[in-house]
Amino acid sequence: MSSPKDYIHQHKDRFIQELIDLLKIPSISADSAFAKATHQTAQAVADQLKMAGCDTVEICETPGYPIVYADKIIDKNLPTVLVYGHYDVQPPDPLDLWESGPFEPVIKKTDLHPDGAIFARGACDDKGQMYMHVKAMEYMTQNDALPCNVKFMIEGEEEVGSANLAWYVERNQDKLANDVILISDTGMIAKDIPSITTGLRGLSYVEVEVTGPNRDLHSGLYGGAVANPINVLSKMIASLHDENNHITIPGFYDKVVNLSQNERQKMAEAPFDLEAYKKALDVDAVFGEAGYTTNERNAIRPTLDVNGIWGGYTGEGAKTVIASKAYAKISMRLVPNQDWEDITQLFKSHFEHIAPDGVKVKVTPHHGGQGYVTPIDSVGYRAAEKAYEQTFGKTPIPQRSGGSIPIVSLFEKELKSKTILMGFGLDSDAIHSPNEHFGIWNYLKGIETIPYFYSYFTSMHKDEVDLP
């Protein structure tokens, strides 16, 4: 039986080409114009899972995009790992900032990736990381190295809130029964500093609309006489933070649990170069809530950010109008214990309350999810830790992430399972941004590491079950 590393070396070119082929399909779940491509991607994932050795492969219809389910049950007395991932991707806009086509994958060598990185939308989030599990499965089945049962659940709506995943999970609890859930949709500190994500922030995402006059008005004839929705919206948004960048919504922080000084010191042990961070982003200063470090601001503290704002005339040249309407999309990243539905309602009530006379405000919730913290003393975490030690030669650092995977808390509620977040991406991979990419070294290292998780989890799970 060949080792994962040997098998990867033998099939490296094919593994890379298969991922490139998957990345060519524009599975943009947010845009109905790409519905056919999104369905095509589901079929491509199903085909690859079958080729990887799964005995059951199904494309399961939902009220939205389908979920690809697959499994290989070798012995019902053995533990079961459920792998979750998603095949949909973010819209690629703004297109003019891409150095190559977002769905025309190219491999480029960079200082950080001398072996090359694949540049394409979805390269890291999440097609590349999801596909690591498909190839790890291929290795295990081809080399008779699968030590336990495995199930796959790959969805197509993660980037739009996973609305129908809950619908599917609630109706298939027996089918999805497992002992641990494995996800690679996060990152690690650096190529030589492995880490395992132990916490995720929750999310509340809303859209706001401010309406003034019943039509666009001439800014000379009406300027100064009626409320300008764009001006009003700008002031309302600005008021959501105080001079210390503290969020001003009443009740927003009521359920925030402050980490102990000891926990904050543990976080500070993770390597972090502030000057390199600023240089990578081309900013001359960091910014955020007073009293917290950069790593604390983007991991253990809640935030409120405007993701888009528009209204009026934005075309070439000038058009002197007072717009009838102004809009913004706003996301709030939440920490564990903050309920996203409660926060959404707090935001709605506050935003409507601060609207001045002369305008009407509409707040439309889009989607959200709860935060999550996974214990580092669980069998799943310890198995992941051993797997990283096997392939990286060092113990991974537990790390909280600023990102959100809302379905993780759903899984714990509905399936009663803990989730292990084994991510191999890097902060510099530009996910959700132009020129997203995923290092070939990272991609192959993930494929190499994942089979060891299965091996260690199976043996540790047996030891735990055998304890008197």
SULDATA-V597836 format. One line per field, one symbol per residue. phi: phi as a letter, one per 20 degrees, with the letter a starting at -180 (. if undefined). psi: psi as a letter, one per 30 degrees, with the letter a starting at -180 (. if undefined). Layout:
BEGIN
phi: ???
psi: ???
END
This chain:
BEGIN
phi: .ffgffffffdgffgffffgffffeeeeffcffdfffffffgffffffffffofedccdefcfdffdedbbbdeafeefcddedacdecfgegeffefebffdcgcdcecgfcfeoceeafngddcfffffgfffffggfffdldeebeccdcddccffcolgeffgfffecfffegbdaddccbcccfafdcfbcfdbceebccccdcdddffbfdffefdgndcfegffffgfffgffcefdlefefgngegdfefffffffffffffgbdfffffffelcebebqffncfgfffecddfccceeabbqmecefmdbecdffcccbdcdceddgneeffffgfffgfffffefffocddcddfdbaaefbcdfedfffffffgfffffdembffefbedefccgffffgffedlceddddececgeflfmcgmgbbffffgfffffeggfggffffffffffffff
psi: klleeeeeeegeeeeeeeeeeeffkiijffjffgeeeeeeeeeeeeeeeeffgkekkkjjklfbllkjklljjfjffllkkjkklkflllkfkkfffkflkfgiklkkklefifflkjjlkfeejgeeeefeeeeeeeeeefghgjfalkkkjjlggefgghefeeeeeffheeegklfkkkkigaalelegillkkfkklakkklkkkkkclflklkfeffkfflkjeeeeeeeeeeffkafghkkgkkfegegkjkkleeeeeeeffkkkjeeeeeeffhlfllkakkgllefeegegkllkkkfkkllakgakakjiljkelklkkkkjkllkfjkeeeeeeeeeeeeeefklkflkkkkjkdlalllkkkkggleeeeeeeeeeeeffglklkkkkkflkiffeeeeeeefhklkkjikgllfgfhkglkhklkkeeeeeeeeeeeeeeeeeeeeeeeeeefk.
END
